[in-house]
């Protein structure tokens, strides 16, 4: 079933690529990009726009990856803390009453 989900995305990318090529072809005016004292050679306007779009995608992907890694590490830290608290609860109630294991507890069905 995952292959069937990829096919529409592939066709969408093909259509977007076609429109991107048409955009570059329609915008052949030459521009010069100046950053500080550096100045580029004359480039097609469509090339400059498409390049800045792709650089923005790469930059945002890098920021997203860093956020996902931060969340993953935070999740791992919380799981270790839960395991420590379960061990502490099991050791403190071992002689008085049986401890309920979180993994064996039945869900109420409210959040499933």
N, CA, C and O atoms as a GROMACS GRO file, in nm:
protein
  448
    1UNK      N    1   0.081  -0.120   0.000
    1UNK     CA    2   0.000   0.000   0.000
    1UNK      C    3   0.085   0.126   0.000
    1UNK      O    4   0.040   0.230  -0.050
    2UNK      N    5   0.207   0.121   0.054
    2UNK     CA    6   0.288   0.242   0.057
    2UNK      C    7   0.328   0.285  -0.083
    2UNK      O    8   0.345   0.404  -0.109
    3UNK      N    9   0.344   0.189  -0.173
    3UNK     CA   10   0.378   0.223  -0.312
    3UNK      C   11   0.268   0.304  -0.377
    3UNK      O   12   0.296   0.392  -0.459
    4UNK      N   13   0.144   0.275  -0.343
    4UNK     CA   14   0.032   0.350  -0.400
    4UNK      C   15   0.027   0.493  -0.347
    4UNK      O   16  -0.025   0.582  -0.414
    5UNK      N   17   0.080   0.516  -0.228
    5UNK     CA   18   0.083   0.651  -0.173
    5UNK      C   19   0.195   0.733  -0.236
    5UNK      O   20   0.186   0.856  -0.241
    6UNK      N   21   0.299   0.668  -0.283
    6UNK     CA   22   0.413   0.738  -0.341
    6UNK      C   23   0.383   0.785  -0.483
    6UNK      O   24   0.436   0.888  -0.526
    7UNK      N   25   0.301   0.711  -0.556
    7UNK     CA   26   0.274   0.742  -0.696
    7UNK      C   27   0.215   0.882  -0.714
    7UNK      O   28   0.263   0.956  -0.800
    8UNK      N   29   0.112   0.924  -0.638
    8UNK     CA   30   0.062   1.061  -0.656
    8UNK      C   31   0.168   1.167  -0.623
    8UNK      O   32   0.174   1.271  -0.688
    9UNK      N   33   0.250   1.141  -0.522
    9UNK     CA   34   0.356   1.236  -0.487
    9UNK      C   35   0.456   1.248  -0.601
    9UNK      O   36   0.506   1.357  -0.629
   10UNK      N   37   0.486   1.136  -0.667
   10UNK     CA   38   0.578   1.137  -0.780
   10UNK      C   39   0.521   1.220  -0.894
   10UNK      O   40   0.593   1.301  -0.954
   11UNK      N   41   0.394   1.201  -0.925
   11UNK     CA   42   0.331   1.279  -1.032
   11UNK      C   43   0.324   1.427  -0.996
   11UNK      O   44   0.341   1.512  -1.083
   12UNK      N   45   0.299   1.459  -0.869
   12UNK     CA   46   0.298   1.597  -0.826
   12UNK      C   47   0.435   1.661  -0.845
   12UNK      O   48   0.445   1.775  -0.890
   13UNK      N   49   0.540   1.588  -0.810
   13UNK     CA   50   0.676   1.640  -0.830
   13UNK      C   51   0.707   1.660  -0.978
   13UNK      O   52   0.776   1.755  -1.015
   14UNK      N   53   0.658   1.571  -1.063
   14UNK     CA   54   0.678   1.587  -1.207
   14UNK      C   55   0.610   1.714  -1.258
   14UNK      O   56   0.667   1.788  -1.338
   15UNK      N   57   0.487   1.739  -1.212
   15UNK     CA   58   0.414   1.859  -1.254
   15UNK      C   59   0.484   1.984  -1.203
   15UNK      O   60   0.498   2.082  -1.276
   16UNK      N   61   0.528   1.982  -1.076
   16UNK     CA   62   0.598   2.098  -1.022
   16UNK      C   63   0.730   2.124  -1.094
   16UNK      O   64   0.769   2.238  -1.114
   17UNK      N   65   0.799   2.017  -1.132
   17UNK     CA   66   0.923   2.032  -1.209
   17UNK      C   67   0.895   2.096  -1.344
   17UNK      O   68   0.970   2.183  -1.389
   18UNK      N   69   0.787   2.053  -1.408
   18UNK     CA   70   0.750   2.112  -1.537
   18UNK      C   71   0.724   2.262  -1.521
   18UNK      O   72   0.773   2.342  -1.601
   19UNK      N   73   0.647   2.300  -1.418
   19UNK     CA   74   0.619   2.442  -1.398
   19UNK      C   75   0.745   2.519  -1.360
   19UNK      O   76   0.760   2.636  -1.397
   20UNK      N   77   0.836   2.456  -1.288
   20UNK     CA   78   0.963   2.521  -1.255
   20UNK      C   79   1.046   2.548  -1.379
   20UNK      O   80   1.105   2.655  -1.392
   21UNK      N   81   1.050   2.451  -1.470
   21UNK     CA   82   1.123   2.470  -1.596
   21UNK      C   83   1.058   2.581  -1.678
   21UNK      O   84   1.128   2.664  -1.736
   22UNK      N   85   0.926   2.583  -1.684
   22UNK     CA   86   0.855   2.689  -1.757
   22UNK      C   87   0.884   2.825  -1.696
   22UNK      O   88   0.899   2.924  -1.768
   23UNK      N   89   0.892   2.831  -1.563
   23UNK     CA   90   0.922   2.956  -1.496
   23UNK      C   91   1.061   3.006  -1.532
   23UNK      O   92   1.080   3.124  -1.561
   24UNK      N   93   1.157   2.916  -1.531
   24UNK     CA   94   1.294   2.956  -1.565
   24UNK      C   95   1.301   3.000  -1.711
   24UNK      O   96   1.370   3.097  -1.743
   25UNK      N   97   1.232   2.931  -1.799
   25UNK     CA   98   1.233   2.968  -1.941
   25UNK      C   99   1.168   3.104  -1.963
   25UNK      O  100   1.212   3.181  -2.048
   26UNK      N  101   1.063   3.134  -1.887
   26UNK     CA  102   0.991   3.260  -1.905
   26UNK      C  103   1.066   3.379  -1.845
   26UNK      O  104   1.043   3.493  -1.885
   27UNK      N  105   1.155   3.354  -1.750
   27UNK     CA  106   1.228   3.462  -1.681
   27UNK      C  107   1.376   3.455  -1.714
   27UNK      O  108   1.459   3.420  -1.630
   28UNK      N  109   1.407   3.490  -1.837
   28UNK     CA  110   1.546   3.487  -1.882
   28UNK      C  111   1.617   3.620  -1.862
   28UNK      O  112   1.734   3.633  -1.898
   29UNK      N  113   1.550   3.719  -1.806
   29UNK     CA  114   1.615   3.847  -1.781
   29UNK      C  115   1.735   3.825  -1.690
   29UNK      O  116   1.731   3.746  -1.596
   30UNK      N  117   1.844   3.897  -1.722
   30UNK     CA  118   1.965   3.878  -1.643
   30UNK      C  119   1.970   3.977  -1.528
   30UNK      O  120   1.940   4.095  -1.544
   31UNK      N  121   2.008   3.927  -1.412
   31UNK     CA  122   2.023   4.009  -1.292
   31UNK      C  123   2.159   3.979  -1.230
   31UNK      O  124   2.220   3.875  -1.255
   32UNK      N  125   2.204   4.074  -1.149
   32UNK     CA  126   2.330   4.054  -1.076
   32UNK      C  127   2.298   4.059  -0.927
   32UNK      O  128   2.234   4.152  -0.879
   33UNK      N  129   2.343   3.958  -0.856
   33UNK     CA  130   2.320   3.952  -0.712
   33UNK      C  131   2.439   4.015  -0.642
   33UNK      O  132   2.554   3.981  -0.669
   34UNK      N  133   2.410   4.110  -0.550
   34UNK     CA  134   2.515   4.178  -0.475
   34UNK      C  135   2.494   4.150  -0.327
   34UNK      O  136   2.387   4.177  -0.272
   35UNK      N  137   2.598   4.094  -0.263
   35UNK     CA  138   2.596   4.068  -0.120
   35UNK      C  139   2.720   4.134  -0.062
   35UNK      O  140   2.833   4.088  -0.083
   36UNK      N  141   2.698   4.244   0.011
   36UNK     CA  142   2.812   4.319   0.064
   36UNK      C  143   2.893   4.378  -0.049
   36UNK      O  144   2.840   4.451  -0.132
   37UNK      N  145   3.021   4.345  -0.052
   37UNK     CA  146   3.106   4.394  -0.161
   37UNK      C  147   3.120   4.293  -0.274
   37UNK      O  148   3.180   4.322  -0.377
   38UNK      N  149   3.063   4.174  -0.255
   38UNK     CA  150   3.069   4.070  -0.359
   38UNK      C  151   2.954   4.088  -0.457
   38UNK      O  152   2.841   4.118  -0.418
   39UNK      N  153   2.983   4.068  -0.585
   39UNK     CA  154   2.881   4.080  -0.688
   39UNK      C  155   2.895   3.962  -0.783
   39UNK      O  156   3.005   3.930  -0.827
   40UNK      N  157   2.783   3.898  -0.814
   40UNK     CA  158   2.785   3.782  -0.903
   40UNK      C  159   2.791   3.826  -1.048
   40UNK      O  160   2.772   3.943  -1.081
   41UNK      N  161   2.818   3.730  -1.132
   41UNK     CA  162   2.810   3.757  -1.275
   41UNK      C  163   2.662   3.761  -1.313
   41UNK      O  164   2.579   3.717  -1.234
   42UNK      N  165   2.626   3.813  -1.429
   42UNK     CA  166   2.485   3.816  -1.468
   42UNK      C  167   2.426   3.675  -1.477
   42UNK      O  168   2.481   3.587  -1.544
   43UNK      N  169   2.314   3.655  -1.408
   43UNK     CA  170   2.244   3.527  -1.405
   43UNK      C  171   2.099   3.547  -1.445
   43UNK      O  172   2.045   3.656  -1.432
   44UNK      N  173   2.038   3.441  -1.495
   44UNK     CA  174   1.897   3.448  -1.530
   44UNK      C  175   1.812   3.465  -1.404
   44UNK      O  176   1.840   3.403  -1.301
   45UNK      N  177   1.710   3.548  -1.412
   45UNK     CA  178   1.624   3.574  -1.297
   45UNK      C  179   1.559   3.446  -1.246
   45UNK      O  180   1.550   3.425  -1.125
   46UNK      N  181   1.514   3.360  -1.336
   46UNK     CA  182   1.453   3.234  -1.296
   46UNK      C  183   1.549   3.146  -1.219
   46UNK      O  184   1.510   3.080  -1.123
   47UNK      N  185   1.676   3.144  -1.263
   47UNK     CA  186   1.777   3.065  -1.193
   47UNK      C  187   1.799   3.117  -1.052
   47UNK      O  188   1.812   3.038  -0.959
   48UNK      N  189   1.802   3.248  -1.035
   48UNK     CA  190   1.822   3.307  -0.903
   48UNK      C  191   1.705   3.274  -0.811
   48UNK      O  192   1.725   3.241  -0.694
   49UNK      N  193   1.583   3.282  -0.863
   49UNK     CA  194   1.465   3.254  -0.781
   49UNK      C  195   1.460   3.106  -0.742
   49UNK      O  196   1.437   3.074  -0.626
   50UNK      N  197   1.482   3.017  -0.839
   50UNK     CA  198   1.479   2.873  -0.810
   50UNK      C  199   1.590   2.835  -0.713
   50UNK      O  200   1.569   2.755  -0.622
   51UNK      N  201   1.709   2.892  -0.731
   51UNK     CA  202   1.821   2.862  -0.641
   51UNK      C  203   1.791   2.909  -0.499
   51UNK      O  204   1.819   2.836  -0.404
   52UNK      N  205   1.736   3.027  -0.485
   52UNK     CA  206   1.704   3.075  -0.350
   52UNK      C  207   1.594   2.990  -0.287
   52UNK      O  208   1.596   2.968  -0.166
   53UNK      N  209   1.499   2.941  -0.367
   53UNK     CA  210   1.395   2.852  -0.316
   53UNK      C  211   1.455   2.722  -0.263
   53UNK      O  212   1.422   2.678  -0.153
   54UNK      N  213   1.545   2.661  -0.341
   54UNK     CA  214   1.606   2.536  -0.298
   54UNK      C  215   1.698   2.555  -0.179
   54UNK      O  216   1.704   2.469  -0.091
   55UNK      N  217   1.770   2.666  -0.173
   55UNK     CA  218   1.854   2.693  -0.056
   55UNK      C  219   1.767   2.711   0.069
   55UNK      O  220   1.806   2.669   0.178
   56UNK      N  221   1.651   2.774   0.054
   56UNK     CA  222   1.559   2.787   0.166
   56UNK      C  223   1.506   2.652   0.212
   56UNK      O  224   1.489   2.628   0.331
   57UNK      N  225   1.480   2.562   0.115
   57UNK     CA  226   1.435   2.428   0.151
   57UNK      C  227   1.543   2.353   0.229
   57UNK      O  228   1.513   2.286   0.328
   58UNK      N  229   1.667   2.364   0.185
   58UNK     CA  230   1.778   2.295   0.254
   58UNK      C  231   1.795   2.352   0.394
   58UNK      O  232   1.815   2.276   0.489
   59UNK      N  233   1.788   2.483   0.408
   59UNK     CA  234   1.804   2.546   0.539
   59UNK      C  235   1.691   2.505   0.633
   59UNK      O  236   1.716   2.473   0.749
   60UNK      N  237   1.567   2.505   0.583
   60UNK     CA  238   1.455   2.467   0.670
   60UNK      C  239   1.460   2.318   0.705
   60UNK      O  240   1.420   2.280   0.815
   61UNK      N  241   1.509   2.234   0.613
   61UNK     CA  242   1.524   2.092   0.644
   61UNK      C  243   1.628   2.072   0.754
   61UNK      O  244   1.610   1.989   0.844
   62UNK      N  245   1.737   2.148   0.747
   62UNK     CA  246   1.840   2.137   0.851
   62UNK      C  247   1.784   2.179   0.987
   62UNK      O  248   1.813   2.116   1.088
   63UNK      N  249   1.705   2.287   0.989
   63UNK     CA  250   1.644   2.328   1.115
   63UNK      C  251   1.545   2.225   1.166
   63UNK      O  252   1.536   2.201   1.287
   64UNK      N  253   1.470   2.164   1.076
   64UNK     CA  254   1.372   2.062   1.116
   64UNK      C  255   1.442   1.940   1.174
   64UNK      O  256   1.398   1.883   1.273
   65UNK      N  257   1.552   1.900   1.110
   65UNK     CA  258   1.627   1.784   1.159
   65UNK      C  259   1.682   1.811   1.299
   65UNK      O  260   1.678   1.723   1.385
   66UNK      N  261   1.731   1.931   1.321
   66UNK     CA  262   1.784   1.963   1.454
   66UNK      C  263   1.671   1.960   1.558
   66UNK      O  264   1.693   1.916   1.671
   67UNK      N  265   1.552   2.005   1.521
   67UNK     CA  266   1.439   2.003   1.614
   67UNK      C  267   1.396   1.859   1.642
   67UNK      O  268   1.365   1.826   1.757
   68UNK      N  269   1.394   1.774   1.541
   68UNK     CA  270   1.357   1.634   1.560
   68UNK      C  271   1.459   1.564   1.650
   68UNK      O  272   1.421   1.487   1.737
   69UNK      N  273   1.586   1.591   1.630
   69UNK     CA  274   1.689   1.532   1.716
   69UNK      C  275   1.674   1.578   1.860
   69UNK      O  276   1.690   1.499   1.953
   70UNK      N  277   1.643   1.706   1.879
   70UNK     CA  278   1.624   1.757   2.015
   70UNK      C  279   1.505   1.688   2.082
   70UNK      O  280   1.514   1.649   2.198
   71UNK      N  281   1.395   1.672   2.008
   71UNK     CA  282   1.278   1.604   2.064
   71UNK      C  283   1.308   1.458   2.094
   71UNK      O  284   1.262   1.404   2.194
   72UNK      N  285   1.385   1.393   2.006
   72UNK     CA  286   1.420   1.252   2.028
   72UNK      C  287   1.504   1.236   2.154
   72UNK      O  288   1.480   1.146   2.234
   73UNK      N  289   1.602   1.323   2.172
   73UNK     CA  290   1.685   1.316   2.292
   73UNK      C  291   1.604   1.346   2.418
   73UNK      O  292   1.624   1.281   2.521
   74UNK      N  293   1.513   1.442   2.409
   74UNK     CA  294   1.428   1.473   2.524
   74UNK      C  295   1.336   1.355   2.556
   74UNK      O  296   1.314   1.325   2.673
   75UNK      N  297   1.283   1.289   2.454
   75UNK     CA  298   1.198   1.172   2.474
   75UNK      C  299   1.277   1.059   2.540
   75UNK      O  300   1.227   0.993   2.631
   76UNK      N  301   1.400   1.037   2.494
   76UNK     CA  302   1.485   0.933   2.552
   76UNK      C  303   1.514   0.963   2.699
   76UNK      O  304   1.513   0.873   2.783
   77UNK      N  305   1.540   1.089   2.730
   77UNK     CA  306   1.567   1.129   2.869
   77UNK      C  307   1.444   1.105   2.956
   77UNK      O  308   1.457   1.058   3.070
   78UNK      N  309   1.327   1.137   2.904
   78UNK     CA  310   1.204   1.116   2.982
   78UNK      C  311   1.176   0.967   3.004
   78UNK      O  312   1.128   0.929   3.111
   79UNK      N  313   1.205   0.883   2.905
   79UNK     CA  314   1.185   0.739   2.922
   79UNK      C  315   1.277   0.684   3.030
   79UNK      O  316   1.236   0.601   3.110
   80UNK      N  317   1.402   0.732   3.033
   80UNK     CA  318   1.494   0.689   3.139
   80UNK      C  319   1.444   0.734   3.276
   80UNK      O  320   1.454   0.660   3.373
   81UNK      N  321   1.391   0.856   3.284
   81UNK     CA  322   1.339   0.907   3.410
   81UNK      C  323   1.219   0.824   3.456
   81UNK      O  324   1.206   0.797   3.576
   82UNK      N  325   1.131   0.785   3.364
   82UNK     CA  326   1.016   0.701   3.398
   82UNK      C  327   1.063   0.566   3.450
   82UNK      O  328   1.010   0.515   3.549
   83UNK      N  329   1.164   0.507   3.385
   83UNK     CA  330   1.216   0.379   3.430
   83UNK      C  331   1.276   0.391   3.570
   83UNK      O  332   1.257   0.302   3.653
   84UNK      N  333   1.348   0.501   3.598
   84UNK     CA  334   1.403   0.522   3.732
   84UNK      C  335   1.292   0.535   3.836
   84UNK      O  336   1.302   0.479   3.945
   85UNK      N  337   1.187   0.610   3.801
   85UNK     CA  338   1.077   0.628   3.895
   85UNK      C  339   1.002   0.497   3.918
   85UNK      O  340   0.956   0.472   4.029
   86UNK      N  341   0.987   0.414   3.814
   86UNK     CA  342   0.923   0.284   3.831
   86UNK      C  343   1.006   0.194   3.922
   86UNK      O  344   0.952   0.126   4.009
   87UNK      N  345   1.138   0.195   3.903
   87UNK     CA  346   1.226   0.116   3.989
   87UNK      C  347   1.218   0.164   4.134
   87UNK      O  348   1.216   0.083   4.226
   88UNK      N  349   1.214   0.295   4.152
   88UNK     CA  350   1.203   0.351   4.286
   88UNK      C  351   1.070   0.311   4.350
   88UNK      O  352   1.066   0.274   4.467
   89UNK      N  353   0.961   0.320   4.272
   89UNK     CA  354   0.829   0.283   4.324
   89UNK      C  355   0.824   0.134   4.357
   89UNK      O  356   0.766   0.096   4.458
   90UNK      N  357   0.882   0.052   4.273
   90UNK     CA  358   0.883  -0.093   4.297
   90UNK      C  359   0.965  -0.128   4.420
   90UNK      O  360   0.926  -0.215   4.498
   91UNK      N  361   1.076  -0.061   4.439
   91UNK     CA  362   1.160  -0.092   4.554
   91UNK      C  363   1.100  -0.040   4.685
   91UNK      O  364   1.119  -0.102   4.789
   92UNK      N  365   1.030   0.072   4.682
   92UNK     CA  366   0.973   0.128   4.805
   92UNK      C  367   0.844   0.058   4.847
   92UNK      O  368   0.808   0.062   4.964
   93UNK      N  369   0.774  -0.006   4.752
   93UNK     CA  370   0.648  -0.074   4.786
   93UNK      C  371   0.660  -0.225   4.777
   93UNK      O  372   0.559  -0.294   4.775
   94UNK      N  373   0.782  -0.277   4.771
   94UNK     CA  374   0.801  -0.421   4.753
   94UNK      C  375   0.750  -0.499   4.874
   94UNK      O  376   0.696  -0.609   4.856
   95UNK      N  377   0.764  -0.447   4.994
   95UNK     CA  378   0.723  -0.522   5.111
   95UNK      C  379   0.580  -0.496   5.153
   95UNK      O  380   0.523  -0.577   5.226
   96UNK      N  381   0.519  -0.387   5.110
   96UNK     CA  382   0.387  -0.351   5.161
   96UNK      C  383   0.273  -0.394   5.070
   96UNK      O  384   0.175  -0.454   5.117
   97UNK      N  385   0.283  -0.366   4.942
   97UNK     CA  386   0.175  -0.400   4.850
   97UNK      C  387   0.234  -0.424   4.711
   97UNK      O  388   0.341  -0.372   4.681
   98UNK      N  389   0.166  -0.501   4.627
   98UNK     CA  390   0.219  -0.523   4.493
   98UNK      C  391   0.210  -0.395   4.410
   98UNK      O  392   0.108  -0.326   4.412
   99UNK      N  393   0.316  -0.365   4.339
   99UNK     CA  394   0.321  -0.246   4.255
   99UNK      C  395   0.256  -0.274   4.120
   99UNK      O  396   0.268  -0.385   4.068
  100UNK      N  397   0.189  -0.177   4.064
  100UNK     CA  398   0.127  -0.191   3.933
  100UNK      C  399   0.229  -0.153   3.828
  100UNK      O  400   0.287  -0.044   3.832
  101UNK      N  401   0.253  -0.242   3.734
  101UNK     CA  402   0.347  -0.215   3.626
  101UNK      C  403   0.274  -0.135   3.518
  101UNK      O  404   0.163  -0.171   3.478
  102UNK      N  405   0.335  -0.029   3.474
  102UNK     CA  406   0.273   0.058   3.374
  102UNK      C  407   0.244  -0.018   3.244
  102UNK      O  408   0.140   0.004   3.182
  103UNK      N  409   0.334  -0.106   3.203
  103UNK     CA  410   0.315  -0.177   3.077
  103UNK      C  411   0.201  -0.277   3.084
  103UNK      O  412   0.144  -0.310   2.980
  104UNK      N  413   0.164  -0.327   3.205
  104UNK     CA  414   0.056  -0.423   3.217
  104UNK      C  415  -0.077  -0.358   3.250
  104UNK      O  416  -0.180  -0.425   3.254
  105UNK      N  417  -0.077  -0.226   3.275
  105UNK     CA  418  -0.202  -0.157   3.307
  105UNK      C  419  -0.288  -0.149   3.182
  105UNK      O  420  -0.238  -0.127   3.072
  106UNK      N  421  -0.418  -0.166   3.201
  106UNK     CA  422  -0.511  -0.162   3.089
  106UNK      C  423  -0.553  -0.018   3.063
  106UNK      O  424  -0.585   0.055   3.157
  107UNK      N  425  -0.554   0.023   2.937
  107UNK     CA  426  -0.596   0.162   2.907
  107UNK      C  427  -0.746   0.178   2.930
  107UNK      O  428  -0.823   0.083   2.915
  108UNK      N  429  -0.784   0.300   2.965
  108UNK     CA  430  -0.925   0.327   2.991
  108UNK      C  431  -1.005   0.339   2.863
  108UNK      O  432  -1.128   0.330   2.866
  109UNK      N  433  -0.940   0.358   2.752
  109UNK     CA  434  -1.009   0.371   2.624
  109UNK      C  435  -1.038   0.514   2.588
  109UNK      O  436  -1.084   0.542   2.476
  110UNK      N  437  -1.014   0.606   2.679
  110UNK     CA  438  -1.045   0.745   2.653
  110UNK      C  439  -0.948   0.808   2.555
  110UNK      O  440  -0.989   0.890   2.473
  111UNK      N  441  -0.821   0.774   2.560
  111UNK     CA  442  -0.720   0.837   2.476
  111UNK      C  443  -0.668   0.743   2.368
  111UNK      O  444  -0.565   0.774   2.308
  112UNK      N  445  -0.732   0.634   2.340
  112UNK     CA  446  -0.687   0.540   2.237
  112UNK      C  447  -0.738   0.579   2.102
  112UNK      O  448  -0.709   0.511   2.004
   0.00000   0.00000   0.00000
